[in-house]
Every structure is written in C-alpha cells, then in structure tokens.
Amino acid sequence: MALAVGMRVLTRALHRPWARGLRVAPGRTGPAAGGGDGVRCFGSPRVLVEPDPAAGVAVVKMRNPPVNSFSLEFLTELLISLEKLENDKTFRGIILTSDHPGIFSAGLDLTEMCGRKPEHYMEYWKAVQEMWLRFYLSNLVVIAAINGVSPAGGCLLSLTCDYRVLANNPKYTIGLNETRLGIVAPFWFKDMMVNTVGYRTAERALQLGLLFPPAEALRVGVVDQVVPEDQVQSTARSVMAQWLAIPVCRPGVQNQGLGRAVLSPEALGEAPSCLIQPLAAPDDPWPLDASRQSAFPPRGLPACLCLQAPLFLSLVRTLVGFGVHPKSKRISS
Ligand SMILES: CC/C=C\C/C=C\C/C=C\C=C\CC(=O)SCCNC(=O)CCNC(=O)[C@H](O)C(C)(C)COP(=O)(O)OP(=O)(O)OC[C@H]1O[C@@H](n2cnc3c(N)ncnc32)[C@H](O)[C@@H]1OP(=O)(O)O
C-alpha cells in the first residue's frame, strides 16, 4: 500500500504544483495532559503541546493531516516546540504521539521531494536532518507513543526516542520501507535501525523495505513494548516516570557515548551541499562502480525522481543505505 500511495503522491505533486500549499489545522486549547487546572495547551497549527508541569512532562501531538507527513512547515513547527520545551526547565520529558490515532506519521512529505528547485531540496533536507539530530540529541527524555502506522521517516522519528510503545493493531506497521518506493534510506536512517535491531535484521528489513506489524516489531526489537490501543498513552506515562526517576537519564546516556553513536560530519550538516553535487564530478572521490550503476534506475523508481536523475544519483551516492550494494566494503559511515 505504501508503495502505491508513494507513487500516487509523487506523480500528483508533479502535475499539481499548485496543490502544495500549507494545510493549516485549526488551533485548539484544552486542559493539561495531567488534568491540572489552569494549564493550557500550546503549540502551533501542526503541533499540539499538552503540558503537565507537575510531572515535568509534555505530550507533543503531531497534527498535520491527513497523514502527519513531514512537510517543511510541520518540521519547523515541531522543532520550535521541542526547543521551547528544552528551554523550559519545567520539563524533563516529552511523549511524542499523533493527534490522529491510526496514523503516527507517513514520514517525509513526498511532495517536498520532487518538482522543486535545488535550493528547496537543500532547505528541506536540512530540516529533516535537524529534526533527527535535535530529537536524537535532546536533553529531554523522549518516549514515542506510537498510535498508528509509522513507515519510513515516521519510523526514523520514533527511533530517535528513548523508548517506543506501539498500539497493538495489525494495521499499525512500522519500518523503513524506502526501497519499496525505489529510494534508498540515507545511511543515518540505516544506522539508527542497526543500533536498534542489530545488523542482520536491519540489513534484511531495509533491503526488503519491511513494515513490521506489532508482534513482529516487538520480536525484532524495533519497538520496546506493544500494548492494547487504549493503553498506549498511559503506558508511555508509566515508562516516562521510570525514566525520570533516574536523575541524569538522558544526558547520562550521552556522556557514556551512546547518544552519539551514529553522528558523523555528514549528518551534522554536510549532506545538503552534497545533494546537488554534479554526478561523477571529476574530483569525485567515490565514483559509481559497475555494481552501483547497474542498480539504476532501481525497479519502481518514481518517474519524477528519474527526471531528476543527477540529483537522485548524487543523493544515493551521498546518502548510502543498504539498498545499493549491501556487501560493498565502501558502505560505512
Ligand atoms: C530533498 C530530498 C530530495 C530527495 C530525497 C530522496 C531520497 C531520500 C531518501 C529516503 C528518505 C525516505 C524517507 C521517507 O519518509 S519517504 C516517505 C515514505 N512514506 C510512505 O511510504 C508512506 C506512504 N503513505 C501510506 O502508506 C499511506 O498514506 C498511509 C498508510 C500512511 C495512510 O493510509 P490512508 O489510507 O489512511 O491514507 P491515504 O489515502 O493513503 O493518504 C491520505 C492522503 O495523504 C497523502 N499522503 C500519504 N502519504 C504521504 C506522504 N508521505 N507524503 C505526502 N502525502 C502523503 C495521500 O496521497 C493522500 O492524499 P489525498 O487525500 O489523496 O490528496
């Protein structure tokens, strides 16, 4: 299904550039997550924050209908909310969830990735990287309450969290399915998966673009807990309490070196400029070898990405995942 939808979105984006406008969700106020009096929700059109100051926790709800895809506007708002919470010493943890049960997030907004100018790709890609880095390196404890399907970038976002609770609904699959769309997951997506489920499981999952239903997701370890749908939020809160009982939980982990396991210069900002390098530049330190050339165009590569072959190929060269040539010694990060 993800494949069909991906193709449909990409094709439509090419033919309906005018349809890329902002989707503004209505604002909303309400009681605090903890039910306390006088504490109001805040946030932005696409991100609702329900603070529970007494517990030191805020529930951050993604609400970018219809599928919480990562549009540039949504990423910007999400990052602003995170920053606000990080700068407010009241909060030590956030629970990341969807305001629209059924869909945690459909991942990157496919309409942001085709039919645009190179500058837009750079801006967009930078925002995606920043989202990943900021969540991964946050000094807040982040628990994902995954209350819906979570492919690709949606899965990546949950992998940045300290703990993942998934609702037990067979429709709520999770995984890095990029290869099914004919695109290759960037190496840092891949590394997050390797760190979470181990090399062999990640290798197979990325090559086949597997989306795991809850029982499988738990078995391979891509999520930490599967609970009945109506207990996802309460479980996330219990887990959070456990984490917050430790005085230095998240900074402590980073001090032990675990929190920076997949960081590299590319991840820290070099990638956007690499994205628009011409293909096979004379000084290319890493020319396409025969095996990699033969991988293009991958079967099922969306037409709009084919049209942008130079960009796409240099992207693939830069953002290496398992999909191109899994056994190559060059694949490292
Ligand atoms: C700058 C960088 C340039 C190039 C980068 C190139 C390579 C980078 C490498 C890889 C990175 C990949 C990370 C990703 O995250 S790619 C995105 C992958 N996402 C998916 O595969 C999910 C696709 N969607 C679905 O499977 C389903 O929509 C669903 C299961 C999430 C929900 O199903 P529903 O039946 O409830 O809803 P639908 O009717 O399918 O969809 C409703 C609506 O939403 C549109 N839509 C769905 N997904 C996306 C999306 N990811 N981006 C934008 N829009 C999306 C869908 O078309 C429908 O629109 P309409 O209502 O018909 O208008």
Ligand as a Chemical Component Dictionary entry (heavy atoms), coordinates in Angstrom:
data_LIG
# 
_chem_comp.id                   LIG 
_chem_comp.type                 NON-POLYMER 
_chem_comp.pdbx_formal_charge   0 
_chem_comp.three_letter_code    LIG 
# 
loop_
_chem_comp_atom.comp_id 
_chem_comp_atom.atom_id 
_chem_comp_atom.alt_atom_id 
_chem_comp_atom.type_symbol 
_chem_comp_atom.charge 
_chem_comp_atom.model_Cartn_x 
_chem_comp_atom.model_Cartn_y 
_chem_comp_atom.model_Cartn_z 
_chem_comp_atom.pdbx_ordinal 
LIG C1  C1  C 0 15.398 16.854 -0.572 1  
LIG C2  C2  C 0 15.480 15.441 -0.703 2  
LIG C3  C3  C 0 15.238 15.021 -2.103 3  
LIG C4  C4  C 0 15.151 13.782 -2.387 4  
LIG C5  C5  C 0 15.253 12.736 -1.329 5  
LIG C6  C6  C 0 15.403 11.401 -1.924 6  
LIG C7  C7  C 0 15.706 10.382 -1.197 7  
LIG C8  C8  C 0 15.752 10.423 0.318  8  
LIG C9  C9  C 0 15.818 9.065  0.784  9  
LIG C10 C10 C 0 14.879 8.481  1.526  10 
LIG C11 C11 C 0 14.024 9.074  2.514  11 
LIG C12 C12 C 0 12.844 8.466  2.777  12 
LIG C13 C13 C 0 12.069 8.765  3.979  13 
LIG C14 C14 C 0 10.576 8.833  3.818  14 
LIG O1  O1  O 0 9.941  9.045  4.793  15 
LIG S1  S1  S 0 9.847  8.663  2.285  16 
LIG C15 C15 C 0 8.082  8.635  2.647  17 
LIG C16 C16 C 0 7.626  7.238  2.787  18 
LIG N1  N1  N 0 6.245  7.203  3.210  19 
LIG C17 C17 C 0 5.425  6.230  2.838  20 
LIG O2  O2  O 0 5.780  5.314  2.152  21 
LIG C18 C18 C 0 4.003  6.338  3.311  22 
LIG C19 C19 C 0 3.060  6.459  2.164  23 
LIG N2  N2  N 0 1.696  6.556  2.687  24 
LIG C20 C20 C 0 0.942  5.483  3.046  25 
LIG O3  O3  O 0 1.353  4.356  3.033  26 
LIG C21 C21 C 0 -0.457 5.754  3.478  27 
LIG O4  O4  O 0 -0.832 7.032  3.050  28 
LIG C22 C22 C 0 -0.681 5.651  4.991  29 
LIG C23 C23 C 0 -0.601 4.176  5.422  30 
LIG C24 C24 C 0 0.311  6.491  5.795  31 
LIG C25 C25 C 0 -2.116 6.164  5.341  32 
LIG O5  O5  O 0 -3.066 5.457  4.577  33 
LIG P1  P1  P 0 -4.573 6.007  4.474  34 
LIG O6  O6  O 0 -5.315 5.003  3.686  35 
LIG O7  O7  O 0 -5.085 6.346  5.819  36 
LIG O8  O8  O 0 -4.464 7.389  3.707  37 
LIG P2  P2  P 0 -4.182 7.610  2.137  38 
LIG O9  O9  O 0 -5.477 7.733  1.436  39 
LIG O10 O10 O 0 -3.210 6.636  1.645  40 
LIG O11 O11 O 0 -3.466 9.031  2.184  41 
LIG C26 C26 C 0 -4.174 10.217 2.544  42 
LIG C27 C27 C 0 -3.566 11.379 1.803  43 
LIG O12 O12 O 0 -2.236 11.571 2.255  44 
LIG C28 C28 C 0 -1.330 11.564 1.124  45 
LIG N3  N3  N 0 -0.039 11.004 1.573  46 
LIG C29 C29 C 0 0.201  9.804  2.083  47 
LIG N4  N4  N 0 1.489  9.658  2.411  48 
LIG C30 C30 C 0 2.101  10.810 2.078  49 
LIG C31 C31 C 0 3.468  11.264 2.169  50 
LIG N5  N5  N 0 4.465  10.532 2.693  51 
LIG N6  N6  N 0 3.738  12.494 1.723  52 
LIG C32 C32 C 0 2.764  13.279 1.228  53 
LIG N7  N7  N 0 1.445  12.902 1.129  54 
LIG C33 C33 C 0 1.131  11.672 1.554  55 
LIG C34 C34 C 0 -2.063 10.668 0.134  56 
LIG O13 O13 O 0 -1.604 10.884 -1.145 57 
LIG C35 C35 C 0 -3.483 11.121 0.319  58 
LIG O14 O14 O 0 -3.640 12.380 -0.328 59 
LIG P3  P3  P 0 -5.043 12.820 -0.947 60 
LIG O15 O15 O 0 -6.013 12.877 0.203  61 
LIG O16 O16 O 0 -5.424 11.757 -1.918 62 
LIG O17 O17 O 0 -4.786 14.156 -1.553 63 
# 
loop_
_chem_comp_bond.comp_id 
_chem_comp_bond.atom_id_1 
_chem_comp_bond.atom_id_2 
_chem_comp_bond.value_order 
_chem_comp_bond.pdbx_ordinal 
LIG C1  C2  SING 1  
LIG C2  C3  SING 2  
LIG C3  C4  DOUB 3  
LIG C4  C5  SING 4  
LIG C5  C6  SING 5  
LIG C6  C7  DOUB 6  
LIG C7  C8  SING 7  
LIG C8  C9  SING 8  
LIG C9  C10 DOUB 9  
LIG C10 C11 SING 10 
LIG C11 C12 DOUB 11 
LIG C12 C13 SING 12 
LIG C13 C14 SING 13 
LIG C14 O1  DOUB 14 
LIG C14 S1  SING 15 
LIG S1  C15 SING 16 
LIG C15 C16 SING 17 
LIG C16 N1  SING 18 
LIG N1  C17 SING 19 
LIG C17 O2  DOUB 20 
LIG C17 C18 SING 21 
LIG C18 C19 SING 22 
LIG C19 N2  SING 23 
LIG N2  C20 SING 24 
LIG C20 O3  DOUB 25 
LIG C20 C21 SING 26 
LIG C21 O4  SING 27 
LIG C21 C22 SING 28 
LIG C22 C23 SING 29 
LIG C22 C24 SING 30 
LIG C22 C25 SING 31 
LIG C25 O5  SING 32 
LIG O5  P1  SING 33 
LIG P1  O6  DOUB 34 
LIG P1  O7  SING 35 
LIG P1  O8  SING 36 
LIG O8  P2  SING 37 
LIG P2  O9  DOUB 38 
LIG P2  O10 SING 39 
LIG P2  O11 SING 40 
LIG O11 C26 SING 41 
LIG C26 C27 SING 42 
LIG C27 O12 SING 43 
LIG C27 C35 SING 44 
LIG O12 C28 SING 45 
LIG C28 N3  SING 46 
LIG C28 C34 SING 47 
LIG N3  C29 SING 48 
LIG N3  C33 SING 49 
LIG C29 N4  DOUB 50 
LIG N4  C30 SING 51 
LIG C30 C31 SING 52 
LIG C30 C33 DOUB 53 
LIG C31 N5  SING 54 
LIG C31 N6  DOUB 55 
LIG N6  C32 SING 56 
LIG C32 N7  DOUB 57 
LIG N7  C33 SING 58 
LIG C34 O13 SING 59 
LIG C34 C35 SING 60 
LIG C35 O14 SING 61 
LIG O14 P3  SING 62 
LIG P3  O15 DOUB 63 
LIG P3  O16 SING 64 
LIG P3  O17 SING 65 
# 
